[in-house]
């Protein structure tokens, strides 16, 4: 038997679909930061963009995920870590 409940599997599928909706370039930056744990500066160098553009890509990615998973449209400042 799976260690995940039906509700957890459903939520995981929602996140997977949300990530699939992210633009290809933004998704590469998102995974680079969240999975590979690269800094914004490293990502900017890797993708040939500015750090500000990496920040914007992360914000767009998080907005897509939030909208897809919980249906709420958030403002950009609601994604900054404290």
N, C-alpha and C positions, 0 to 999 in steps of 0.2 A: 504493500500500500504506500502511496505517495506521502511524503512528509508534509506536503502543502495541502491546505484545505482548498475547497472549491473556490472560496472567496479570494484567497491569496493567488491562486492560479489565474483567476479572472483579472485581478488587478495587475498581475505580471503581464498578461496578454495586452492589457490597455497600455502599459508602459512601452511594450515592444512595438505596438502599432503607432504610438505617439512618436517614438524615435524614428520609425520609418517615414513619418511625415516631415521630418526636418530636412531642409535643403541639404544637398550632398556636401557642399563646402562647410556649412555650419555644423553638420553632423561630424565631419572629420575633426573640426576644432573641438567640438563638445567631447568626443571620445578621447581626443588627445589630452584634454584637461582632466576629465573625470576618470578615465581608465588608465591612461599612461602616466597620469599625474605630472604632466608638463606644465611649466609656468606659462603665463600669457606671453612673456617675452620670447620664450622658446617657440611657442606656437606661431607667433608673428614672424619669426625668422624662417620657420619651416614652410609657411604658406605665402611668404612674401607680402605680408600686409602689416599695417601698423598695430600696435597694442590696442588702440582704441577700436579698431575693426574687429579684433579678437573679442574684446568686451562686448561689442554689439552682436557678434555671432553667438556668444554665450547667452545673452539676454533673449535673442530671438529663439534659440533652442529651448530655453527654459519656458518661454511663453507658449510655445507649441505644446510642450509636454503638459504644462499646467492646464491649458485649455482642453487638451484631449482627455486628460485623466479626471479632472474634477469639474470641468465645464466653466471655470471661472477665468475671466480675463483679468490679468494682473498688470499693474504698471511696472515699468522697468526697475524702479527703485526697490520694489518688493522682493527682488532676487538677490540683492547684495547681502553678503554675509556680514555678521556683526562681530 
